[in-house]
Amino acid sequence: MPTDTARAFWILEPGKGAIRTEALPPAEPGEVAVETMYSGISRGTESLVFAGRVPPSQYQAMRAPFQAGEFPGPVKYGYISVGRVVEGPAARLGEPVFCLYPHQDRYRVPEAAAIPLPAGLPPERAVLAANMETAVNAFWDAGPLAGDRIGVIGGGVLGLLTAWLCRQVPGTDVTLVDPNPAREAVAAALELGFQTDAHELEGSDLVVHASGQPAGLADALRIAGREGTILELSWYGDREVAVPLGEDFHARRLTLRSSQVGGIPAHRQARWDYRRRMELALRLLCDDVLDILVTGESRFEELPEVLEALTRSPGTTLCHRIRHP
């Protein structure tokens, strides 16, 4: 393929996507060109975007760093790209990098946006970087303490990574709750407890909700102990959610707080920026056990059909990796 063109995945309209050939802009000073090896599907968010379920009030807030087009479409959306530098400073040529870029086989970005992979992180696993970055932010917002009894409701990639981070705190007892019994083997590999029902976790010090289902949030509120915290990680798009704040919610003095990767928590902002956070996420991915979170792979050419299928019926999929030629 000529170096001045690229192939990119576009959502043409809700529920319909296609791969298009487009011109690359001319190289600018301070930019590098990246040839993609793998991209990843952020299943929850990308399914909502693909289905056209981003509410108009969130069009600006939900923009990806290198998004093209506008919601609901045509839009080029995504933020998980792993590739190698093919144009730029001599010292960086061939360097494996992660970039918050949509599904595209070749692109140019400012040099700082192409973050080097640390030694020990295979490019195949680096597709988990955006989810790990979100999990790091969730961990900071949750603030787990030594010895905490922690319930994590929802065994998707974000819930599993957040649970895995919480388990690193000394003395914590972390249990994943998911109605799918197939998640038990994944939880065991990550050294987490597992339940298909939340009722046995009543009195938890901290509850993280990541199921994407209103019933899961209701369970989280029910099992949190007195003065406990419920951290809400699910994003519901344009769906209205009834939150059960009656009965003893106030009497138990519960804290319900949100977390979102777009902003670094206030207590970290004086010392942390987005690059430092992403570099931490990449280092955390150097643990081989996390390979278990990548449950499928398809060719780039298959992406329109794959995303349509995942939006319609995600099944047991965790992270689905897209392989580029």
Helices and strands as residue ranges (DSSP letters): E 5-13, E 16-23, E 31-41, H 43-50, G 56-58, E 68-69, E 75-76, E 81-87, G 90-92, E 96-99, E 106-110, G 111-113, E 115-116, G 125-128, H 129-142, E 149-153, H 157-167, E 173-177, H 183-189, E 193-195, G 198-201, E 204-209, H 214-223, E 224-232, E 255-258, H 274-284, G 288-293, E 294-299, G 300-302, H 303-312, E 319-323
